[in-house]
């Protein structure tokens, strides 16, 4: 009995040595940093929502400051917003490496939009999430400014604790969700989604 158990352990060790990494999805290491493979810019989210019939502000994605000015002139409203398209939270409170403050700017003329975009595109935005390294901005979103009566935060994330996707929601939108979590954790609701049942 003991010898057959020992042989089984030796065989498992041999198999693991040759195929273990392949079995665990090619190169998984327990100490490796988690990677996110689905991060979308705000303009992509706007497009997805619009495609699903959800109303969103009119918007344009601009790769140059001049384009931001031109597209702002095409918006129906003179009350507009220029938003840096970087994959980080806390953009509104961010500081640019060039000294400019804020990754979300209210503008009232195409010239103001062009000026704001010129200080964003090609520059690095530093937020609490990016650290001192910052993150380069390659494009901006210009859109109509809306005046909502209420803002909400909604996200879908993969959570290890639930071993799958979780819908995260809060009635305290429009602010840094990390600050809400620190001050009032009860304001954030998490609803796990069963990946087999979809509920």
N, C-alpha and C positions, 0 to 999 in steps of 0.2 A: 504494500500500500504506500509506504513512504517513498519507495523508489519510483513508483509510477507518478506520484505527486511531484517528486523532484524533476522527473523527465518533463512533465507538463510545464513546470516553471521555466526550465531551460528552453523548451520550445517557444514559449511565449516571449522570452527574452530575445531569442534569435529572430522571431517574426518581427518583434518591435524594432529591433536594430535595423532591419532592412526595409520595413514598410510603415513603421509607426507614424512618421511625418506625413506620408501620403494619406493614411487613414484619417488623420486629423486635419484634413483640408490644406495640405501643402504648406508646410512651414509654420504652423502654429507654435508659438512659444508661450508658456504660461506667464512669463514676465514681460511680454511684449506690450507696447502701448496700444490701446484700442484705437482703431481707425474708423472714421466715419466715411461712408461711401455715398451718402445721399444728402448733400447740402445743396439747397437751391437759393439763388438770389431772389430778392423781393420781386423783381420784374417777372421771374418765372412763376412765382406763386400767383401774381396778379393774372397772368395768362391762363393758368390752370383754373383759377376761380372764375374768370370770365367765361372760359370754355364750358364750365359746369352751370352757367346761368346765374352766377352770383354777381351782383353789381360791384364794380370797382371803379375808382376814379380813372378818367382818361389819362394815359401815360405814354411816354416815349423813353427808349433806352438810347443814351447818347455816349459816343466814344471820344468826342472832342468838346472843348468848351464852346466853340462856334456852333456846333450842332445843338448843344443845350440851349443856346440863345434862340436859334431858329425854331426848334421844337416848342419852346415855351411860348413863342409868339403864335403858334398854331393851336394852343389850348384855348378852350372857350372862356376860361376865367383868367383874370389878371392876378388872382391870388393863387400862387403856385408854390411847389416845394421841389428843391433839388436834394436828392438823397444819394449818398455814396453807396455803390453796390459792392460791398465787401462782406464776406461771410463771418460776421462777428456781431455780438450783441453790444448794446450801449453806444451805438454810433452817434446818437444825438449829443452825448456828453464827451465824445472823443476829442482828442487834440491831434492835429496833424504835425508831422515832423517839421513842416515849414512854418509852424507857429499859428496857422489858421485854427479856429476853434469850431468844433461841431461838424458831424457828418450828415446832418439834416438841416437844411437852411430854407427859411421862408423867403420868397422873392416876389416882387411885384412888377418887374419889367424883364424883358428878354436880356437887357444889358446886365441886370443884377444876376440873372441865372448864369450867363456866360462867365461873369466874374467869379461867382461861387464855384462853378465847375472847373475853372482854370486852377483853383487852389486845391481841388480834390483829385482830378484825373492825373495819374502819373506820380502821385505822392502817397506817403504812408500814413495811415490813420492808426493812432494808438488808443486802445480802450482797455478796460479792466481785463477783458478776455484775451486780448492779443499780447499783453505785457509790453515792455519797452521796445520790443522788436517791431511792433506795428504790422500793418497789412497794407499792401499796395492796392490802390484803387485804379481800375482800368476803365471803368464806365460809371455813369450816373443815371439815375432815373429822374425824369422831370414829370411831375403830375399835378393835377388840380388839387388844391387844398380843400379838404372837406372839414366840416365842423360837426363831428359826431356828438350826440347827446351822451353816449356811453361807449367806452372802449373795452374790449375783451382780449384776453390772451388765449390762443389755442395752438397747440402743437401736437405732433405725433412723433414719439421717440421710441427707440428700442431701449428697454430697461433690463438690465441683468436681473434685478430683484424679481421681476415678473416673467423672465425668460421669454420676452416677446414685446410686441408693440404696446405702447400705452398712450392714451389720449390724455393730454395735460391741459387743463383749462383753469382760468381765473377771471373773476369779474373786475380785476384790477389791471386792465390792459393799458397800453400806451406808456408804460414805465419799464424799468429794468426788472425783469422777472426774478433775478437773483436777489435783489433788494427786498422784493415782496416775500420771497421764501425765507429770508433771514429775519424779517420783522414780524411777519404773520403767516407762518406755514399753513395754517388752516384755510387761508384764502386760495390755496392751490389745490385743485382736485385732480386725482389721477384715476383713470379708468382703464384697467388692462383689457386688451382685446385678445380673445381666443383665436389663434391663427388658423385653427381648423374649422371652427364654427362661424367666425366673423362677428362674434358678439362680445 
